[in-house]
């Protein structure tokens, strides 16, 4: 049983009802919105464990709704879209999207992705503080700090940094990073990892030099005592 409450934002009524039916079979509560305005009204009046969000919506589009949600929450977001271009996906991930499903899709597959994200989110440790030199992650706050100052990271950059700090001095393949940050059921390009690593390195400033490229394999966060 997965459990949890989901905000489902989809303007196609038949598809929305179908997704809701499958999710409720997994004991997942579903609140529905048919447009961006209704989605934000529901978002402001309740708490959700995950958001399924269509890109093309009346009133406010999915990107606008996503940006608004990310202003005050790291709740997992799955985007539904008819587009399949890599640039669109990278744009979504940069906004903090956790997964990206292109129409047409299998509803059963979507439900599997929802359950995986809910499981990962529910099991995340929130009380641990990790410190490496002048870099610190406070998992309860869901915030990274450098020299005591907050670092402006997207949710995926934060998760990526967390993977590196949990695996210090270990060579991680791109596949392992992809599985840990995006989930085993993500079918995106491995170049997504490289793009996010480069952005993270830039934001970490001098500490970014500790992320070492392992040729032909992936990356390693190098820490010396």
C-alpha positions in Angstrom: 0.0 0.0 0.0 1.5 3.3 -1.0 -0.7 5.8 0.8 -0.3 9.6 0.7 -2.3 12.4 -0.9 -1.6 13.6 -4.4 -2.6 16.7 -6.3 -3.4 15.7 -9.9 -3.5 18.5 -12.4 -4.7 17.5 -15.8 -7.2 19.2 -18.1 -8.2 16.1 -20.0 -11.1 14.8 -17.9 -11.1 11.2 -19.1 -7.3 10.8 -18.5 -7.6 12.5 -15.2 -10.3 10.2 -14.0 -8.4 7.2 -15.3 -5.2 8.2 -13.4 -7.3 8.8 -10.3 -8.9 5.4 -10.4 -5.6 3.6 -10.7 -4.0 5.7 -7.9 -7.0 5.1 -5.5 -6.5 1.3 -6.0 -3.2 1.8 -4.3 -4.9 3.6 -1.4 -3.6 7.0 -2.6 -5.9 9.9 -2.0 -6.3 12.2 -5.0 -7.3 15.8 -5.3 -8.1 16.9 -8.8 -7.5 20.2 -10.7 -8.5 20.9 -14.3 -6.4 24.1 -14.8 -3.5 26.0 -13.3 -5.6 28.4 -11.3 -7.5 25.6 -9.6 -4.3 23.8 -8.9 -2.7 26.7 -7.1 -5.9 27.3 -5.1 -5.8 23.6 -3.9 -2.1 23.9 -3.2 -2.6 26.8 -0.9 -5.4 25.2 1.1 -3.9 21.7 1.8 -0.7 19.6 2.0 0.3 17.0 -0.5 2.9 14.3 -0.7 3.3 14.5 -4.5 2.1 16.5 -7.5 1.3 15.2 -11.0 1.3 18.2 -13.3 0.4 18.5 -17.0 2.4 21.1 -18.9 -0.3 22.4 -21.2 -3.1 23.8 -18.9 -5.7 26.5 -19.2 -5.3 29.6 -17.0 -1.7 29.0 -15.8 0.6 26.5 -17.6 2.4 23.7 -15.8 5.7 25.5 -15.7 4.1 28.5 -13.9 2.4 26.1 -11.3 5.7 24.3 -10.8 7.6 27.5 -10.1 5.0 28.5 -7.6 5.1 25.2 -5.8 8.9 25.2 -5.7 8.8 28.6 -3.9 7.9 26.9 -0.7 8.1 23.1 -1.1 10.3 20.3 -2.3 7.3 17.9 -2.7 8.0 15.5 -5.6 6.6 16.6 -8.9 5.9 14.5 -12.0 5.3 16.5 -15.2 3.0 15.1 -17.9 3.7 16.5 -21.4 3.2 15.8 -25.1 6.7 17.0 -25.8 9.7 14.8 -25.8 12.6 17.1 -26.6 15.6 16.9 -24.3 15.7 20.7 -23.8 12.2 20.7 -22.4 13.2 18.0 -20.0 16.3 19.8 -18.9 14.2 22.9 -18.4 11.8 21.0 -16.2 14.5 19.4 -14.1 16.1 22.8 -13.7 12.8 24.0 -12.2 12.9 21.1 -9.7 10.8 18.5 -11.5 11.5 15.0 -10.2 10.2 12.9 -13.1 9.0 13.5 -16.6 6.4 11.4 -18.4 5.7 11.9 -22.1 2.2 11.3 -23.6 1.0 8.8 -24.5 2.0 6.7 -21.5 1.0 3.7 -19.6 -1.0 4.6 -16.5 0.3 1.6 -14.7 3.9 2.9 -15.4 2.9 6.3 -14.1 1.5 4.7 -10.9 4.8 2.8 -10.5 6.7 6.0 -10.7 4.4 7.7 -8.2 4.9 4.8 -5.7 8.7 4.9 -6.1 8.8 8.6 -5.5 6.5 8.4 -2.5 8.6 5.6 -1.0 11.9 7.5 -1.5 10.4 10.6 -0.1 8.9 8.9 3.0 12.2 7.1 3.8 14.4 10.1 3.5 16.3 10.9 6.8 15.5 14.5 7.8 17.5 15.0 11.0 21.0 14.3 9.9 23.6 17.1 9.5 26.5 16.4 7.2 29.6 18.6 7.2 32.7 18.5 5.0 35.0 21.3 5.5 33.1 24.6 5.0 30.2 22.7 3.4 27.2 21.6 5.4 23.9 20.0 4.6 21.1 20.2 7.2 18.6 17.5 6.0 15.9 18.6 8.4 16.0 22.1 6.8 16.6 20.6 3.4 19.3 23.2 2.9 23.0 23.3 2.0 25.4 25.9 3.3 28.8 27.1 2.3 30.8 29.2 4.8 27.5 29.4 6.8 25.6 30.9 3.9 22.7 29.1 2.1 23.4 27.8 -1.3 20.6 28.3 -3.9 20.2 24.7 -5.2 17.4 23.2 -7.2 15.9 20.0 -5.6 17.8 17.8 -8.0 21.1 19.6 -7.3 20.4 19.2 -3.6 19.8 15.4 -4.0 22.9 15.1 -6.2 25.0 16.8 -3.5 23.5 14.5 -0.9 24.5 11.4 -2.9 28.1 12.7 -3.2 28.3 13.4 0.5 26.9 10.0 1.4 29.5 8.3 -0.8 32.7 10.3 -0.2 35.8 9.2 -2.0 33.8 6.5 -3.9 33.7 6.5 -7.7 30.0 6.6 -8.8 28.9 5.7 -12.3 26.4 7.9 -14.1 23.9 5.0 -13.9 24.3 4.8 -10.1 23.9 8.6 -9.8 20.8 8.5 -12.1 19.2 5.8 -10.0 19.8 7.5 -6.7 18.8 11.0 -7.8 16.1 10.4 -10.5 15.0 6.9 -9.6 15.5 3.5 -11.2 12.5 3.9 -13.4 13.8 7.1 -15.0 14.5 6.6 -18.7 16.3 9.9 -19.4 19.7 10.4 -21.1 22.9 10.0 -19.0 23.9 13.5 -20.1 21.4 14.8 -17.6 23.8 13.7 -14.9 26.7 15.7 -16.5 24.6 18.8 -16.9 23.5 18.8 -13.2 27.0 18.0 -12.0 28.4 21.0 -13.9 25.8 23.3 -12.4 26.4 21.9 -8.9 30.2 22.4 -9.2 29.7 26.0 -10.2 27.4 26.7 -7.2 29.8 25.0 -4.8 32.5 27.4 -5.9 35.9 26.3 -4.5 34.3 23.1 -3.0 33.2 22.2 -6.5 36.7 21.2 -7.3 36.3 18.2 -5.0 33.9 16.7 -7.5 36.4 14.8 -9.7 35.6 13.3 -13.1 36.4 9.6 -13.3 37.2 9.1 -16.9 34.9 6.5 -18.6 32.9 6.0 -15.5 31.4 8.9 -13.7 32.3 11.1 -10.7 33.8 11.0 -7.2 33.5 13.5 -4.4 37.1 13.6 -3.0 37.6 14.3 0.6 41.1 14.4 2.3 41.6 14.4 6.0 
